[in-house]
Amino acid sequence: MKKIIISSISIVFALFLANSCKKGNISGDASNLKLGAYITLDSVINENLNFSDPSATVSISINGKGSPIASVNIYVATGASALDTTTWVLIKNVPFTNGVVLSVSTGELSAALAKVNSSIQPGTQYALQNEVVTTDGRYFSVANTPSNFSGQLGYNMALTWPATAVCQFVAADAAGTYSVVTDTWVDYNLGTLIQITAGPGTNEITMPIYPGPLGPPVDAVPVVVDVNPSTDVATISSQVTGYYGSASPGNKVTLTGTGYVFSCAGYITLSMTINVGGSVYPGYTFTVKKQ
């Protein structure tokens, strides 16, 4: 594949040719165009937000491109579509310098959501939207930046970033009866009930995943899921979980994966890779909700 090298000047010119040109017939006159601005992601500091700690923060550091930038407005998208600007609620305005850290605390996010009669729900990922404000008073965000620019990894734009509300993991709270919400391998009927137990380790749970009842499973064993108690991030180390269809070497199942376990909300979502007799199938999603 050819490598595409794009200079910063050409990026900004192409980007804001579509978004910042003056109305009227420009007839190819570049003097009718204005240089726009956007921000790039320098580093992700934290994307998990402890919803029970008002001072906990999510944060990223950013740099600027194009016209001089005065500040950045940070919004939270509260509607079904993160691109629907009518649902954006302003969290705060941050003065800009290259390398500035944008941060949002639990308290600040809670205050913004309260404006639309909502509150932070653990297990929810919130879309934070950055709006660049130039020194001459113009505004740039995903709302007026074409997706073929903002969505390209090569541009490294930091216009949208996530905040996942997490809570302190307690294995005993996670134990119980769960209903299957999502199973992309279709080994369970949606609504099937499964039992999850605490342990064997302090920050572990044990649960049936794959092969499921529609497999059919042979010699199936439950999966041990390790959970980071501070971030709710789940890890499934490589485990043999039984056989798919028949107990033969070609049907032996090994499972690995990552995801989240929200014990306080009774919600678990996992993305896994299945290895059946040496054939690898990534991207298996399994989500359950406590009853």
Residue pairs with C-beta under 8 A, 6 or more apart in sequence:
4 154
6 154
6 155
8 65
8 66
11 65
11 149
11 155
12 35
12 36
12 37
12 38
12 65
12 66
13 33
13 35
14 149
15 36
15 38
15 145
15 146
15 149
16 33
16 34
16 35
16 36
16 66
16 140
17 33
18 146
19 36
19 140
19 144
19 145
19 146
20 33
20 34
20 35
20 36
20 138
21 32
21 33
21 34
22 32
22 33
22 34
24 32
26 32
26 33
34 67
34 138
35 66
35 67
36 66
36 67
36 134
36 138
36 140
37 64
37 65
37 66
37 67
37 68
37 69
37 132
37 134
37 138
37 140
38 64
38 65
38 66
38 132
38 140
38 145
38 155
38 157
38 159
39 62
39 63
39 64
39 65
39 69
39 72
39 96
39 130
39 132
39 157
39 158
39 159
40 62
40 63
40 64
40 65
40 155
40 156
40 157
40 158
41 60
41 61
41 62
41 156
41 157
41 158
41 161
42 60
42 61
42 62
42 63
42 99
42 158
43 60
43 61
44 60
44 161
45 58
45 59
45 60
45 61
45 101
45 103
46 57
46 58
46 59
47 58
47 161
47 162
47 163
47 164
48 58
48 164
48 166
48 231
48 232
48 233
49 56
49 57
49 58
49 104
49 106
49 109
49 120
49 163
49 164
49 165
49 166
50 56
50 106
50 166
50 167
50 168
50 230
51 106
51 120
51 121
51 122
51 165
51 166
51 167
52 106
52 167
52 168
52 264
53 106
54 105
54 106
54 107
54 110
55 105
55 106
55 107
56 105
56 106
57 103
57 104
57 105
57 106
58 103
58 104
58 128
58 161
58 162
58 163
59 101
59 102
59 103
59 104
60 101
60 102
60 158
60 161
61 99
61 100
61 101
61 102
62 72
62 99
62 100
62 102
62 130
62 158
63 98
63 99
64 96
64 98
64 132
67 134
67 135
67 136
67 138
68 134
68 135
68 136
69 96
69 132
69 133
69 134
69 135
70 95
70 96
70 133
70 134
70 135
71 93
71 94
71 95
71 96
71 133
72 93
72 94
72 96
72 100
72 102
72 130
72 131
72 132
72 133
73 90
73 92
73 93
73 94
73 130
73 131
73 133
73 139
74 90
74 91
74 92
74 93
74 94
74 102
74 104
74 128
74 129
74 130
74 131
75 88
75 89
75 90
75 91
75 112
75 128
75 129
75 130
75 131
76 88
76 89
76 91
76 104
76 109
76 112
76 113
76 126
76 127
76 128
76 129
76 163
77 83
77 84
77 87
77 88
77 126
77 127
77 128
77 129
78 87
78 88
78 89
78 113
78 116
78 118
79 86
79 87
81 87
82 127
82 129
82 160
83 142
83 143
85 141
85 143
87 116
88 129
89 112
89 113
89 115
89 116
90 112
91 104
91 108
91 109
91 111
91 112
91 128
92 104
92 108
93 133
94 100
94 102
96 132
96 133
102 130
104 128
104 163
106 120
109 120
109 126
109 163
110 119
110 120
113 119
113 120
120 126
120 165
121 165
121 265
122 165
122 166
122 167
122 232
122 262
122 264
122 265
122 267
123 165
123 166
123 260
123 262
123 265
123 267
123 269
124 164
124 165
125 162
125 163
125 164
125 165
126 162
126 163
126 164
126 165
127 160
127 161
127 162
128 160
128 161
128 162
128 163
129 141
129 142
129 159
129 160
130 141
130 158
130 159
130 160
130 161
131 139
131 140
131 141
131 143
132 139
132 140
132 141
132 159
133 139
134 140
141 159
142 150
142 159
142 160
145 157
145 159
149 155
149 157
150 157
150 159
150 160
164 260
166 230
166 231
166 232
166 260
166 262
167 232
167 262
167 263
167 264
167 265
168 229
168 230
168 263
168 264
169 203
169 227
169 228
169 229
169 230
169 232
169 261
169 263
170 229
170 263
170 264
171 198
171 199
171 202
171 203
171 204
171 205
171 227
171 263
172 198
173 263
173 264
174 196
174 198
174 205
174 227
174 261
174 263
174 266
174 268
175 196
175 197
175 198
175 205
176 195
176 196
176 266
176 290
176 291
177 193
177 194
177 195
177 196
177 290
177 291
178 193
178 194
178 195
178 196
178 207
178 266
178 268
178 288
178 289
178 290
178 291
179 191
179 192
179 193
179 194
179 288
179 289
179 290
179 291
180 188
180 189
180 190
180 191
180 192
180 193
180 194
180 286
180 287
180 288
181 190
181 287
181 288
181 289
182 190
182 269
182 285
182 286
182 287
183 190
183 212
183 285
183 286
183 287
184 283
184 284
184 285
184 286
185 210
185 212
185 274
185 281
185 284
185 286
186 214
187 210
187 211
187 212
187 213
187 214
187 215
188 194
188 212
188 213
188 214
189 214
192 212
192 213
193 291
194 207
194 208
194 288
195 207
195 208
196 205
196 206
196 207
196 268
196 288
197 205
197 206
197 207
198 204
198 205
198 206
199 205
199 206
200 206
200 224
201 224
201 226
203 226
203 227
203 228
203 229
204 224
204 225
204 226
204 227
205 224
205 225
205 227
205 261
206 222
206 223
206 224
206 225
207 222
207 223
207 225
207 268
207 288
208 220
208 222
208 223
209 222
209 223
209 241
209 255
209 270
209 272
209 286
210 223
210 241
210 253
210 255
210 272
210 274
210 284
210 286
211 217
211 218
211 220
211 241
211 242
211 243
211 244
211 253
215 244
215 245
216 245
217 242
217 243
217 244
218 242
218 243
218 244
218 245
218 246
218 247
218 251
219 242
219 243
219 247
220 241
220 242
220 243
221 240
221 241
221 242
222 241
223 236
223 239
223 241
223 255
224 236
224 237
224 239
225 234
225 235
225 236
225 261
225 268
225 270
226 234
226 235
226 236
226 237
227 233
227 234
227 235
227 261
227 263
228 234
228 235
232 260
232 261
232 262
232 263
233 258
233 259
233 260
234 257
234 258
234 259
234 260
234 261
234 268
234 270
235 257
235 258
236 255
236 256
236 257
236 258
236 270
236 272
237 256
238 254
238 255
238 256
239 254
239 255
239 256
240 252
240 253
240 254
241 253
241 254
241 255
242 253
243 251
243 252
243 253
244 251
244 253
244 276
245 251
248 277
249 277
250 276
250 277
250 278
251 276
251 277
252 276
252 277
253 274
253 275
253 276
254 274
254 275
255 272
255 273
255 274
255 275
256 272
256 273
256 275
257 270
257 271
257 272
257 273
257 284
258 270
258 271
258 272
259 268
259 269
259 270
259 271
259 272
260 267
260 268
260 269
260 270
261 268
262 268
265 290
266 289
266 290
267 287
267 288
267 289
267 290
268 287
268 288
268 289
269 285
269 286
269 287
270 285
270 286
270 287
271 283
271 284
271 285
272 284
272 285
272 286
273 280
273 281
273 282
273 283
273 284
274 280
274 281
274 282
274 284
275 281
